[in-house]
Amino acid sequence: MAKPTQSGFINDSSVIPKVELSIPMPGDAFPSSVDRADAQGIQVVRVEYDETNDSVTVTPQAIEKGTTVRFKNPSGGLRIAFLSPSGEEMEPLSDTELFKLAIGGTYHFRCFFTPVGKNGEISPENGGVIDVLPLRP
C-alpha cells in the first residue's frame, strides 16, 4: 500500500502563527496629497524655502500645459511673482489664488515666504522655476 504524500504543512491553525505580509513601500512610491491634483483638478505646487542655500525647492518641477495650480508653502504663507523675460516682476499671486498655466515654457518666479508665527517676509536670492510641458507654446 502506497504511503499518502505529505505536503509538509500543518493544517492546525493553533500551531501556525498569524503573519502580516504587508510590504513597506518607499516614501516616493505614492506622492503625498500635496503633490496630486485635488478633486476639482487643481494641482498643488509645493514651494519650500531652503535656508541653507537661500534658494527654493519646487515640487513638482513640471506641469502639463492647461493645468490650474495653487502654489503652497507647507511651512507658512507664500506669495510668488513671475518674472518677465526682462526680469521685471509681474503682479504677485498669493497662496490662496488659482493660476492656469496655459502656455508651455520655463517660468522663473520670485518667492516671498511668511514663516508661521513670524512677522515679515523672507525673499531668497534664488527664486523658483517651473516647466510647463510641452515647453513650446
C-alpha positions as CSV (number, residue, x, y, z in Angstrom):
1,M,0.0,0.0,0.0
2,A,1.4,3.4,-1.0
3,K,2.1,6.0,1.6
4,P,0.0,9.2,1.4
5,T,2.0,12.1,0.2
6,Q,2.7,14.8,2.7
7,S,2.9,18.4,1.9
8,G,4.9,19.4,4.9
9,F,2.2,21.9,6.0
10,I,0.4,21.5,9.3
11,N,-3.3,22.0,8.9
12,D,-3.7,23.1,12.6
13,S,-4.2,26.9,12.9
14,S,-3.4,26.8,16.6
15,V,0.2,25.9,15.7
16,I,0.7,28.3,12.8
17,P,1.3,31.9,13.9
18,K,-0.5,34.7,12.1
19,V,2.0,36.6,9.8
20,E,1.3,40.1,8.4
21,L,2.5,40.0,4.8
22,S,2.5,43.8,4.0
23,I,5.4,45.1,2.0
24,P,6.7,48.5,3.0
25,M,6.9,50.9,0.1
26,P,9.5,53.7,-0.3
27,G,8.1,57.2,0.6
28,D,8.2,58.3,-3.1
29,A,6.2,55.4,-4.4
30,F,3.0,57.2,-3.8
31,P,3.1,61.0,-3.8
32,S,1.6,62.8,-0.9
33,S,-1.7,64.5,-1.3
34,V,0.0,67.9,-1.7
35,D,1.7,66.6,-4.9
36,R,-1.5,65.4,-6.6
37,A,-4.4,67.3,-8.1
38,D,-7.4,67.5,-5.8
39,A,-11.0,66.5,-6.5
40,Q,-11.5,69.7,-8.6
41,G,-8.5,69.0,-10.7
42,I,-6.3,71.7,-9.1
43,Q,-2.7,70.8,-8.9
44,V,-0.9,72.0,-5.7
45,V,2.7,73.1,-6.3
46,R,4.7,72.9,-3.2
47,V,7.2,75.8,-2.9
48,E,9.7,75.5,0.1
49,Y,12.4,77.8,1.3
50,D,15.9,76.2,1.6
51,E,17.6,78.3,4.2
52,T,21.0,76.6,3.8
53,N,21.3,77.7,0.1
54,D,19.0,80.7,0.3
55,S,17.0,79.1,-2.5
56,V,13.7,77.5,-3.3
57,T,12.6,73.9,-3.9
58,V,9.6,73.4,-6.2
59,T,7.6,70.1,-6.3
60,P,6.6,69.0,-8.9
61,Q,9.1,70.7,-11.2
62,A,7.0,70.3,-14.3
63,I,3.2,70.7,-15.0
64,E,1.2,69.9,-18.1
65,K,0.0,72.9,-20.2
66,G,-3.5,73.9,-19.3
67,T,-3.2,72.8,-15.6
68,T,-4.8,75.0,-12.9
69,V,-2.4,75.3,-10.0
70,R,-2.2,76.7,-6.5
71,F,1.3,77.5,-5.1
72,K,1.6,76.5,-1.4
73,N,4.3,76.7,1.2
74,P,3.8,73.8,3.7
75,S,5.6,75.9,6.4
76,G,3.6,79.1,6.2
77,G,2.4,81.8,3.9
78,L,3.6,82.4,0.3
79,R,3.4,84.9,-2.4
80,I,5.1,84.5,-5.8
81,A,5.8,86.9,-8.6
82,F,6.5,85.5,-12.1
83,L,9.3,87.3,-13.9
84,S,9.1,88.6,-17.5
85,P,12.0,87.8,-19.9
86,S,13.5,91.2,-19.0
87,G,13.4,90.3,-15.3
88,E,10.5,92.5,-14.3
89,E,8.1,91.1,-11.7
90,M,4.5,90.5,-12.7
91,E,1.6,91.0,-10.2
92,P,2.2,88.7,-7.2
93,L,0.0,85.7,-6.5
94,S,-0.9,84.7,-3.0
95,D,-1.1,81.1,-1.9
96,T,-4.9,81.3,-1.9
97,E,-5.2,82.2,-5.6
98,L,-5.6,79.7,-8.5
99,F,-3.5,80.2,-11.6
100,K,-3.8,78.5,-15.0
101,L,-0.6,77.6,-16.8
102,A,-1.8,78.0,-20.3
103,I,1.4,78.3,-22.4
104,G,4.3,75.9,-22.5
105,G,7.8,77.1,-21.4
106,T,10.1,77.5,-18.5
107,Y,8.9,80.1,-16.0
108,H,11.0,81.8,-13.3
109,F,9.5,83.4,-10.2
110,R,10.5,85.2,-7.1
111,C,9.2,83.9,-3.8
112,F,8.1,85.7,-0.6
113,F,7.7,83.4,2.4
114,T,6.0,84.2,5.6
115,P,7.0,81.7,8.3
116,V,4.3,80.7,10.8
117,G,4.5,82.8,13.9
118,K,6.9,85.4,12.4
119,N,6.5,88.9,11.1
120,G,7.8,89.9,7.7
121,E,8.7,88.0,4.6
122,I,11.8,86.1,3.5
123,S,12.7,86.5,-0.2
124,P,15.6,84.2,-1.1
125,E,18.3,85.3,-3.6
126,N,17.4,82.4,-5.8
127,G,13.7,82.0,-6.8
128,G,11.8,79.2,-8.2
129,V,11.4,77.6,-11.7
130,I,8.6,75.5,-13.1
131,D,8.4,73.9,-16.5
132,V,5.1,73.9,-18.4
133,L,5.1,70.9,-20.8
134,P,5.4,70.8,-23.7
135,L,8.0,73.5,-23.5
136,R,7.0,75.1,-26.8
137,P,3.7,77.0,-26.9
